[in-house]
Amino acid sequence: MGNFQSGHVPQLLYFLTLRTFVIEMSDSETINTADLYLAAALITSGHRPQELIPDDRRTLFSFDLSGDLRSLIQKYYRGSLAVDALSYAEALRSTKAAAINVAGRAAR
């Protein structure tokens, strides 16, 4: 894939991926993401969403930007974040269920 070295994500591509498709950085110390897989990885790593926000046809998971959260997000996009597989699967099921629940309540 292009001239990218294995495991290396160019800074511009990383910025565009985060800003355009996956994450919303707010002026406060929070980060919002509709990426269920990222949310599950962060939950498995010990971070809990502070709020679930209905947004059109998706749910945003809002996390406090505290501790090692930025580092975990970078590792996630580099493919180097290691989490327990069973815990990640459970967190993914939970994030999907929560997203459906929030979307259902917002549609009423």
ABEGO torsion letter per residue (X at the ends): XEABBBGBBBAAAAAAAAAAAABBBBABABBBBABAAAAAAAAAAGBBBABBBBBEABBBBBBBBBEAAAAAAAAAAAGABBBBAAAAAAAAAAAAAAAAAAAAAAAX
